[in-house]
Amino acid sequence: MGVPLFASSLERYHDRIVERLAEVTRSGRYILGPEVSAFEDELAAYLGVRHCVGVANGTDALTIALRALGVEPGDEVVLPSFTFYATAEAAVNAGAVPVFCDVDRDTACVTGESVERAITPRTRAIVPVHLFGNVAPVEEIASLGLPVLEDAAQAAGALRGGRRAGALGDAATFSFFPSKNLPCLGDGGAIATNSDDVADRARRLRFHGSADKETFDQVGYNSRLDELQAAALRVLLPELDRWTEARRTAAAAYETQGLGEVAGLALPRPVPGSEPAYHLYVARHERPDALAGALAERGVGARGYYRLPVHLQPSMLRFGGESLELPATDELARTNLALPMGTGLEDTAIAEVVAACEAAAAATPVG
């Protein structure tokens, strides 16, 4: 049968979602109505924060949140290069200068030490990315004394020290892109914060810089989570913890079924004190693309992520490019390989992946 890279169980919610969407269409309310307000309250309660502000997508969430935290043109924002491009793109769109820091090789997340090395007198904020659903050590980073904006796009459902990712810093952002752990039916995002001021500024910025549709205090954005997406998210949010547990169970099963014994394959490691949400299950191998090809021949989905780190992307070369020394980033970009993960990954599928990795690794020696 084969095992796809993304093992989803979302189809079982189809009828409930369709029913909720029909209710929205009958209501005639599509923008910033009761569904968005209710979802914002429900997500805030789930995270344990005072405010959530729904926006059009995760990238806008980052840009708006940085501005709401006080980042102004010319300020520096420290963030990792081993991440999706949008993390840095959002900082540039906010008028800031991205300063790229390295990550820990085993966890793929920034550390307090790697962030501290990148701080200058012009640094205005830090954006730790909870990459692949792992959770960066936010408390170490916050101790450096600068505003911390969690990029939690891949970490809905993750925990650190018993607290949810998204409730650890001064603010956090989420993406609800369909492949995320908490998905909607298209684009959607949110900003979470305990600060009344940050939430108020974010709400103004998402609506053209206005609080009343009459007076425009800032140049903002047209970036609003719509009622249809909010209705779908309200169906799925109550399932998030169960889905997260299924992902953690799958990750544990990979180890108990012997994936860590596959020659040349290094398994992902949680940040100490964190409980990942396993948005992706990303291992390392010296010949990852050859291994992915060998797995494909055996019906198992696998792929590498972020092969060209953000600091080497053509649009970001002006911010340091090849002059930057980020050894862990370079190694992870070269060696990472995502293996099948999802809420629908059964033990039999995991055994199939492990057996395929054993055979593929034997056919792809590293030296």
C-alpha positions as CSV (number, residue, x, y, z in Angstrom):
1,M,0.0,0.0,0.0
2,G,2.8,2.4,0.9
3,V,2.9,5.1,3.5
4,P,2.4,8.8,2.6
5,L,4.5,11.6,4.2
6,F,1.3,13.1,5.7
7,A,-1.0,10.6,7.3
8,S,-4.2,12.6,7.9
9,S,-7.5,11.6,9.4
10,L,-9.3,14.9,8.6
11,E,-11.8,13.3,6.2
12,R,-13.9,12.0,9.1
13,Y,-14.8,15.6,10.0
14,H,-16.1,16.5,6.6
15,D,-19.8,16.3,7.3
16,R,-19.6,18.4,10.5
17,I,-17.5,21.1,8.8
18,V,-19.9,21.2,5.8
19,E,-22.8,21.7,8.2
20,R,-21.1,24.5,10.0
21,L,-20.1,26.2,6.8
22,A,-23.8,26.1,5.7
23,E,-24.8,27.8,8.9
24,V,-22.4,30.6,8.2
25,T,-23.6,31.1,4.6
26,R,-27.2,31.2,5.8
27,S,-26.2,33.9,8.3
28,G,-24.8,36.2,5.7
29,R,-21.9,37.2,8.1
30,Y,-18.5,36.6,6.6
31,I,-16.0,39.1,8.1
32,L,-15.2,39.6,11.8
33,G,-18.5,38.1,13.0
34,P,-19.5,35.8,15.8
35,E,-17.5,32.8,14.5
36,V,-14.3,34.7,14.6
37,S,-15.0,36.1,18.0
38,A,-15.9,32.7,19.4
39,F,-12.8,31.0,17.9
40,E,-10.6,33.8,19.3
41,D,-12.0,33.2,22.7
42,E,-11.8,29.4,22.5
43,L,-8.2,29.5,21.2
44,A,-7.2,31.9,24.0
45,A,-8.7,29.7,26.6
46,Y,-7.0,26.6,25.1
47,L,-3.6,28.3,25.2
48,G,-4.1,30.0,28.5
49,V,-3.7,33.6,27.3
50,R,-5.8,36.7,27.5
51,H,-6.1,37.5,23.8
52,C,-6.1,35.9,20.4
53,V,-6.5,38.0,17.3
54,G,-7.5,36.1,14.1
55,V,-5.7,37.2,10.9
56,A,-5.6,36.1,7.2
57,N,-2.5,33.9,7.5
58,G,0.5,33.0,9.5
59,T,2.9,35.3,7.7
60,D,0.7,38.3,8.3
61,A,0.4,37.2,11.9
62,L,4.2,37.5,12.3
63,T,4.4,40.9,10.6
64,I,1.5,42.4,12.5
65,A,2.7,40.9,15.8
66,L,6.2,42.4,15.3
67,R,4.7,45.8,14.7
68,A,2.4,45.4,17.7
69,L,5.4,44.6,19.9
70,G,6.9,47.9,18.8
71,V,9.3,46.9,16.1
72,E,10.0,49.9,13.8
73,P,11.8,50.3,10.5
74,G,15.6,49.8,10.9
75,D,15.2,47.7,14.1
76,E,16.9,44.3,14.2
77,V,15.1,41.1,14.9
78,V,17.0,38.0,15.8
79,L,15.6,34.8,14.2
80,P,16.9,31.4,12.9
81,S,17.9,30.8,9.3
82,F,16.8,27.2,9.5
83,T,13.1,27.8,9.2
84,F,10.4,28.5,6.5
85,Y,11.2,31.7,4.6
86,A,8.1,33.5,6.0
87,T,9.7,34.0,9.4
88,A,12.3,36.4,7.9
89,E,10.0,37.7,5.2
90,A,7.6,38.9,7.9
91,A,10.4,40.8,9.7
92,V,11.5,42.5,6.5
93,N,7.8,43.4,5.7
94,A,7.6,45.0,9.2
95,G,10.6,47.2,8.1
96,A,13.1,45.4,10.3
97,V,16.5,43.9,9.6
98,P,16.6,40.1,10.1
99,V,19.7,39.0,12.0
100,F,20.2,35.2,11.6
101,C,21.3,33.0,14.4
102,D,22.2,29.3,14.5
103,V,20.2,26.5,16.0
104,D,20.9,23.4,18.0
105,R,21.8,20.5,15.7
106,D,19.8,17.8,17.6
107,T,16.6,19.8,18.2
108,A,16.6,22.2,15.2
109,C,15.6,25.1,17.6
110,V,17.4,28.2,18.7
111,T,19.0,28.3,22.1
112,G,19.6,31.1,24.6
113,E,23.3,31.0,23.7
114,S,22.8,31.0,19.9
115,V,20.4,34.0,20.2
116,E,22.7,35.9,22.6
117,R,25.5,35.8,20.1
118,A,23.4,37.6,17.5
119,I,22.1,40.4,19.7
120,T,23.3,43.9,19.1
121,P,22.3,47.3,20.6
122,R,19.8,47.6,17.6
123,T,18.0,44.4,18.5
124,R,14.3,45.1,19.2
125,A,12.8,41.6,19.3
126,I,13.6,37.9,19.1
127,V,11.6,35.3,17.2
128,P,12.3,31.7,18.3
129,V,10.7,29.2,15.9
130,H,9.2,26.0,17.4
131,L,10.4,24.1,14.4
132,F,8.7,20.9,13.3
133,G,6.6,21.1,16.4
134,N,9.5,21.1,18.9
135,V,9.5,24.0,21.5
136,A,12.4,26.3,21.8
137,P,13.6,27.2,25.4
138,V,11.6,30.5,25.5
139,E,12.5,31.2,29.2
140,E,16.2,31.2,28.4
141,I,15.6,33.5,25.5
142,A,13.3,35.8,27.5
143,S,16.0,36.2,30.2
144,L,18.0,38.2,27.6
145,G,15.6,41.0,28.3
146,L,14.1,41.6,24.9
147,P,10.5,41.1,23.6
148,V,10.0,37.4,22.5
149,L,7.6,36.5,19.7
150,E,7.1,32.8,19.4
151,D,6.7,31.5,15.8
152,A,4.4,28.6,16.7
153,A,3.1,28.0,13.2
154,Q,4.2,24.3,13.4
155,A,3.6,23.8,17.1
156,A,-0.1,23.9,17.9
157,G,-0.6,21.4,20.7
158,A,3.0,21.4,21.9
159,L,4.0,21.9,25.6
160,R,6.9,23.2,27.5
161,G,7.0,22.9,31.3
162,G,3.3,22.1,31.3
163,R,2.5,25.4,29.4
164,R,1.4,25.5,25.8
165,A,3.5,26.7,23.0
166,G,2.1,30.1,22.1
167,A,1.7,31.1,25.8
168,L,5.4,31.4,26.7
169,G,6.6,34.7,25.2
170,D,5.3,38.2,24.9
171,A,3.3,37.2,21.9
172,A,3.0,34.2,19.6
173,T,1.8,33.5,16.1
174,F,0.0,30.5,14.5
175,S,-0.7,29.4,11.0
176,F,-3.8,27.3,10.1
177,F,-2.6,26.4,6.6
178,P,-4.2,23.0,5.7
179,S,-1.1,21.0,6.4
180,K,-0.7,22.4,9.9
181,N,-1.5,20.5,13.1
182,L,-4.6,22.7,13.6
183,P,-5.8,23.3,10.0
184,C,-8.4,25.4,8.3
185,L,-9.7,25.0,4.8
186,G,-7.3,27.6,3.2
187,D,-5.3,30.4,4.7
188,G,-5.7,31.6,8.3
189,G,-3.6,32.7,11.2
190,A,-3.7,34.1,14.7
191,I,-1.7,36.2,17.2
192,A,-1.8,35.2,20.9
193,T,-0.7,37.5,23.8
194,N,-1.4,38.3,27.4
195,S,-0.8,42.0,26.7
196,D,-3.9,44.2,26.3
197,D,-1.8,46.8,24.4
198,V,-0.3,44.3,21.9
199,A,-3.7,42.8,21.3
200,D,-5.3,46.2,20.7
201,R,-2.5,47.2,18.3
202,A,-2.8,43.9,16.4
203,R,-6.6,44.3,16.0
204,R,-6.1,47.8,14.6
205,L,-3.3,46.7,12.2
206,R,-5.3,43.8,10.8
207,F,-8.1,46.3,9.8
208,H,-6.1,49.0,8.0
209,G,-4.9,50.6,11.2
210,S,-8.4,51.5,12.4
211,A,-10.5,50.6,15.4
212,D,-13.7,52.1,14.2
213,K,-13.6,51.9,10.3
214,E,-13.6,55.8,10.3
215,T,-10.3,56.9,11.8
216,F,-7.1,55.3,10.6
217,D,-4.3,55.8,13.1
218,Q,-1.7,53.7,11.3
219,V,-1.0,52.3,7.9
220,G,-2.1,48.7,8.5
221,Y,-3.2,45.7,6.6
222,N,-6.3,44.0,5.2
223,S,-5.7,40.8,7.1
224,R,-8.7,39.2,8.8
225,L,-9.6,35.6,9.6
226,D,-13.0,35.1,7.9
227,E,-16.1,33.5,9.4
228,L,-15.9,30.4,7.2
229,Q,-12.4,29.5,8.3
230,A,-13.2,30.3,11.9
231,A,-16.3,28.0,11.8
232,A,-14.1,25.1,10.5
233,L,-11.5,25.8,13.1
234,R,-14.1,25.7,15.9
235,V,-15.0,22.1,14.8
236,L,-11.4,21.0,14.8
237,L,-9.9,22.8,17.9
238,P,-11.4,20.4,20.4
239,E,-9.7,17.5,18.5
240,L,-6.2,19.1,18.8
241,D,-5.0,17.4,22.0
242,R,-6.1,14.0,20.8
243,W,-4.4,14.5,17.5
244,T,-1.2,15.7,19.3
245,E,-1.2,12.6,21.5
246,A,-1.5,10.4,18.3
247,R,1.5,12.2,16.9
248,R,3.5,11.6,20.1
249,T,2.5,8.0,20.1
250,A,3.7,7.6,16.6
251,A,7.0,9.2,17.4
252,A,7.5,6.9,20.4
253,A,6.6,3.9,18.2
254,Y,9.3,4.8,15.7
255,E,11.9,4.4,18.5
256,T,10.4,1.3,20.1
257,Q,10.1,-0.4,16.7
258,G,13.8,0.2,16.0
259,L,14.1,3.2,13.8
260,G,17.0,4.5,15.9
261,E,19.0,1.4,15.0
262,V,18.9,2.0,11.3
263,A,22.5,2.6,10.2
264,G,23.3,6.3,9.6
265,L,20.0,7.6,10.7
266,A,19.8,10.1,13.6
267,L,16.3,10.6,15.1
268,P,14.8,14.0,16.1
269,R,15.3,15.0,19.8
270,P,12.9,17.1,21.9
271,V,14.3,20.3,23.5
272,P,14.9,19.2,27.2
273,G,11.7,20.1,29.1
274,S,9.5,20.3,25.9
275,E,6.8,17.9,24.6
276,P,6.8,18.3,20.8
277,A,3.7,18.3,18.7
278,Y,5.5,16.5,15.9
279,H,4.2,18.6,13.0
280,L,6.9,16.7,11.1
281,Y,9.1,13.9,12.1
282,V,12.5,15.0,10.8
283,A,15.6,12.7,11.1
284,R,19.1,13.2,9.7
285,H,21.2,11.2,7.3
286,E,24.4,12.0,5.4
287,R,22.7,11.1,2.1
288,P,19.1,12.2,2.7
289,D,18.0,12.7,-0.9
290,A,19.4,9.3,-2.0
291,L,17.7,7.7,1.0
292,A,14.4,9.5,0.1
293,G,14.7,8.0,-3.4
294,A,15.2,4.5,-2.0
295,L,12.2,4.9,0.3
296,A,10.1,6.1,-2.6
297,E,10.9,2.9,-4.5
298,R,9.4,1.1,-1.4
299,G,6.3,3.3,-1.3
300,V,7.3,5.4,1.6
301,G,7.0,9.2,1.4
302,A,10.0,11.3,2.6
303,R,11.5,14.7,1.7
304,G,14.0,17.2,2.9
305,Y,13.0,20.7,4.1
306,Y,14.8,24.1,3.8
307,R,17.7,22.8,1.8
308,L,18.7,26.4,1.1
309,P,18.6,28.2,4.5
310,V,16.9,31.5,4.6
311,H,20.1,33.5,4.9
312,L,21.2,32.1,1.6
313,Q,17.9,32.8,-0.2
314,P,18.5,35.4,-3.0
315,S,16.3,38.0,-1.4
316,M,18.1,37.7,1.9
317,L,21.7,37.8,0.8
318,R,21.9,41.5,1.6
319,F,21.5,40.6,5.3
320,G,24.8,38.7,5.5
321,G,24.5,35.7,3.1
322,E,27.6,33.6,2.8
323,S,29.5,35.7,5.3
324,L,27.5,34.2,8.2
325,E,28.8,31.2,10.1
326,L,25.9,29.0,11.0
327,P,27.4,25.5,11.1
328,A,24.4,23.7,12.7
329,T,22.1,25.4,10.2
330,D,24.3,24.3,7.3
331,E,24.4,20.7,8.5
332,L,20.7,20.4,9.2
333,A,19.8,21.9,5.8
334,R,22.0,19.4,4.1
335,T,21.1,16.3,6.1
336,N,17.5,16.5,7.3
337,L,14.8,14.1,6.0
338,A,11.1,14.1,7.1
339,L,9.6,10.7,7.5
340,P,5.8,9.9,7.6
341,M,3.9,11.5,10.4
342,G,0.3,12.3,11.2
343,T,-2.8,11.6,13.1
344,G,-3.7,8.6,11.0
345,L,-0.3,6.7,11.3
346,E,-1.0,3.2,12.5
347,D,1.5,0.8,14.1
348,T,1.5,-1.4,10.9
349,A,2.4,1.7,8.9
350,I,5.2,2.6,11.3
351,A,6.6,-1.0,11.0
352,E,6.5,-0.6,7.3
353,V,8.4,2.7,7.4
354,V,11.0,1.2,9.8
355,A,11.5,-1.9,7.5
356,A,11.7,0.3,4.4
357,C,14.3,2.6,6.2
358,E,16.4,-0.5,7.1
359,A,16.4,-1.7,3.5
360,A,16.9,1.8,2.0
361,A,19.8,2.6,4.4
362,A,21.5,-0.7,3.4
363,A,21.2,0.4,-0.2
364,T,22.4,3.9,0.6
365,P,25.7,3.5,2.6
366,V,27.1,6.7,4.1
367,G,30.8,5.7,3.9
